[in-house]
Amino acid sequence: MLSAVADDRRLAPGLWPRVAAHARRPVDIASLAAFRIIFGLVMFAGIVRFLFTGWIEAMYGQPRFFFHYPGFDWVEPWSVTGMYVHYGVLAGLALAIAAGAWHRVVTPLFVLGFAYTQLVDVTNYLNHHYLVVLLGALLAVLPAHRAWSVDAWRDPSLRADTIPAWVVWLLRFQVGVVYVFAGLAKAQPDWLLHAQPLNVWMSARTDTPLVGPWLDERWLAYAMSWGGFVFDTTIVLWLSFRRTRLPAYLVLCGFHAAVGYFFNIGMFPFIMTTSALVFFAPSWPRRFVRRAPAPPAAIRPAPRVAGRVLGLVLAAHVVLQVALPLRHLAYPGPVAWNEDGMRFAWQVMVREKHGAVTFVVRFPDGRRLEVPPHRYLTARQEREMAGQPDLVLQLARHIEREMRAAGHGDVAVHAETWVSLNGRAPGPMIDPEVDLTRVRDLGPRDWVSPAPSTDPIHLRARP
């Protein structure tokens, strides 16, 4: 027994060098170059689509009030014309990314410009927009411009046929994180035991051609809920093995096609189906290029200090991508109700909230004034705010500042909220007796009412 332990101790010190050597081994650069090209083209198509849908006016022109992330209160939108120009520039940058032109300048500019469009208003948050920022940021620091690019054509000294294996591993990790944590988020009673919120959504789609009558069936909601859970939690495993990779990818394409058809989730299916190509062998794009694979070429190492700095940054990124989706475990109560740790955590399609909020201002002299949110918000913003306590808190503070500026002194602002979670009967989301001007949104949200304890009902579109 003791000798076995001693043997393990002797082997352990040699494990890390072997892993490090495996991570540094040269692999074909083709998949990284293809990832860059496809990412740029998908972004270009998505931005052009956005430009022609009228959403710029709805998201940046119509609102009179914008919800901000902590520390980003200073971020404000351009004029509507300016936002059209901004998105037009983003489209041009996306094409430049695909072409591999001035990569070290263009890609960071795209990431910053795209992140700005999301920082303008919290209600603009979408999981796949967050993913775009992450993937773009990784591309900005990786050597994605060393092959099949304008940069490599202009400066042949940049050309390389190989990259370290860890570069591909990093992209696989980033894509895999989305699936794994989206699956873990579904490991909860509403999704697995009650097939909610899928039942709520599918019962509203019974007019869908051909399959509409089936969408109201209870068994189908359960089949889709469990199928989604199994898919998200296992697809990375199937993509990781050569023998199962192709059938798994075909299932992935079918899954995202179905999700994109039934639910209005924008470019997410296209981003995920194209990003998952990184799980194939690094040389896969060469099958579509009419030339034999080039022999391995040595990669010029980065300066030692720069390499260490980049390594530390990427290591911190990996740790953060694991920690952020788990942070809600540090807070009491379900994240789908209190939203404490909901964003940046791949809580994909796990909750449906409908609600109504009325703000009540209480003046020092005892008077009471009801303030409807539509005085400040568009219908879209109000719909998003109604189910998110931190946004209710932000608007309450804005109302307080407005009242103080009007000379009303030390006012209290309360919120009367009625929110339905995954088809349940509406209930108060925020304690109406809490003065929101005294609340600081740090730590557990004890100012949020306890989550409903009743089970969600099963909805039917027809008797």
HUVENFEN-V82007 format. One record per backbone hydrogen bond with DSSP energy under -1.0 kcal/mol. NH is the residue of the N-H (numbers start at 0). CO is the residue of the C=O. Records with the same first field share a line. If there is no record, write none. Layout:
NH = CO ; CO
This chain:
4 = 0
5 = 1
6 = 2
7 = 3
8 = 4
9 = 5
10 = 6
11 = 7
13 = 10
14 = 11
17 = 13
18 = 14
19 = 15
20 = 16
21 = 17
22 = 18
23 = 19
26 = 162
28 = 160
30 = 281
32 = 28
33 = 29
34 = 30
35 = 31
36 = 32
37 = 33
38 = 34
39 = 35
40 = 36
41 = 37
42 = 38
43 = 39
44 = 40
45 = 41
46 = 42
47 = 43
48 = 44
49 = 45
50 = 46
51 = 47
52 = 49
57 = 53
58 = 54
59 = 55
60 = 56
61 = 56
71 = 68
74 = 71
82 = 78
83 = 79
84 = 80
85 = 81
86 = 82
87 = 83
88 = 84
89 = 85
90 = 86
91 = 87
92 = 88
93 = 89
94 = 90
95 = 91
96 = 92
97 = 93
98 = 94
100 = 95
104 = 101
105 = 101
106 = 102
108 = 104
109 = 105
110 = 106
111 = 107
112 = 108
113 = 109
114 = 110
115 = 111
116 = 112
118 = 114
119 = 115
121 = 66
123 = 120
124 = 121
129 = 125
130 = 126
131 = 127
132 = 128
133 = 129
134 = 130
135 = 131
136 = 132
137 = 133
138 = 134
139 = 135
141 = 137
143 = 141
145 = 142
149 = 98
150 = 99
152 = 148
153 = 149
154 = 150
157 = 154
158 = 155
159 = 145
162 = 26
164 = 24
165 = 22
166 = 163
168 = 164
169 = 165
170 = 166
171 = 167
172 = 168
173 = 169
174 = 170
175 = 171
176 = 172
178 = 174
179 = 175
180 = 176
181 = 177
182 = 178
183 = 179
184 = 180
185 = 182
186 = 183
187 = 185
191 = 187
192 = 188
193 = 188
195 = 189
198 = 194
200 = 196
201 = 197
202 = 198
204 = 201
207 = 204
210 = 208
211 = 207
213 = 210
214 = 211
216 = 213
220 = 216
221 = 217
222 = 218
223 = 219
224 = 220
225 = 221
226 = 222
227 = 223
228 = 224
229 = 225
230 = 226
231 = 227
232 = 228
233 = 229
234 = 230
237 = 233
238 = 234
244 = 240
247 = 243
248 = 244
249 = 245
250 = 246
251 = 247
252 = 248
253 = 249
254 = 250
255 = 251
256 = 252
257 = 253
258 = 254
259 = 255
260 = 256
261 = 257
262 = 258
264 = 262
267 = 264
270 = 266
271 = 267
272 = 268
273 = 269
274 = 270
275 = 271
276 = 273
277 = 274
278 = 275
279 = 276
283 = 280
285 = 282
286 = 283
287 = 284
288 = 285
290 = 288
306 = 302
307 = 303
308 = 304
309 = 305
310 = 306
311 = 307
312 = 308
313 = 309
314 = 310
315 = 311
316 = 312
317 = 313
318 = 314
319 = 315
320 = 316
321 = 317
322 = 318
323 = 319
325 = 322
326 = 323
328 = 325
329 = 326
330 = 327
336 = 333
337 = 333
338 = 334
340 = 338
341 = 338
347 = 345
353 = 419
355 = 417
357 = 415
358 = 370
359 = 413
360 = 368
361 = 411
362 = 366
365 = 362
368 = 360
370 = 358
374 = 371
375 = 372
376 = 372
381 = 377
382 = 378
383 = 379
384 = 380
385 = 381
387 = 384
390 = 387
391 = 387
392 = 388
393 = 389
394 = 390
395 = 391
396 = 392
397 = 393
398 = 394
399 = 395
400 = 396
401 = 397
402 = 398
403 = 399
404 = 400
405 = 401
406 = 403
407 = 402
410 = 408
411 = 361
413 = 359
415 = 357
417 = 355
418 = 426
419 = 353
421 = 351
423 = 420
426 = 418
430 = 446
433 = 430
435 = 412
437 = 434
441 = 439
445 = 443
447 = 444
448 = 428
